[in-house]
Amino acid sequence: MADSLLDDVDPQTDERDELRKKWSDKTPEEILNAKIESDLFIKAQNARLDDLRADYLKLREEATARASLEDLISRQEKLLSNPETTPPTLGDTVQPSLKPEDIDSLLEQKLTQRELARKQTDNFNTIKAKLREQFGENAASVLKQRMDTLGLDQSFTDDLAKNHPTVFIRTFGLDEQHQTTDVAPPRSNQRTDKFAPQVRKRDWSYYQEMKKTNPRMYLDPKIAVQMHNDAIELGSDFGMPQD
């Protein structure tokens, strides 16, 4: 098994020349409008990612606690396997270094660890295959970009792939092709008479509720674009938390 999902990452190409060519023939007004749109989108994304980071910090704490427990089990195994650390004799009775039940327990722990390692390897290989299936040869580069966006490091991402593959798939959008988004129909097709159905305003509270009830849809990149457009349309009524 590879040590990291980023082992196959290709050298990043310099995108500055491409961006310079793209904007060189634009007018100052077009560039200003693009900058405004970019700043508004980043503001909406930052508010959205703050919530996601809080969830990932909880997972990180769980991983740390699990590592501490595994270290404690390892130290106990060393104590049991070292005859010099067995309890002193009581009277003329010599205590055995390991009881039968201790041996059974130790064997069970070893088998459990081996099964866990096998499961982690299977999870890791499955995630790596899904990345290649969806992003092709650029899988590692795309993964690195999304890690940077979410503020996740390599160690935590690899641990997520090995121990929480379902969370990994939702986090990095590997199932987005099966998702549907809650995008309102074009305004020209909406009824304007008094019998038209009432459409709920998609403000900050609306997306917070979506995050709780349907996290898979909330993580869809299309929802990020929709959220950005709603924030622009509603302005201060959108209710986005202020820095």
Secondary structure, 3 states (H helix, E strand, C coil): CCCCCCCCCCCCCCCHHHHHHHHCCCCHHHHHHHHHHHHHHHHHHHHHHHHHHHHHHHHHHHHHHHHHHHHHHHHHHHHHHCHHHCCCCECCECCCCCCHHHHHHHHHHHHHHHHHHHHHHHHHHHHHHHHHHHHHHHHHHHHHHHHHHHCCCHHHHHHHHHHCHHHHHHHCCCCHHHCCCCCCCCHHHCCCCCCCCCCCCCCHHHHHHHHHHCHHHHCCHHHHHHHHHHHHHHHHHHCCCCC
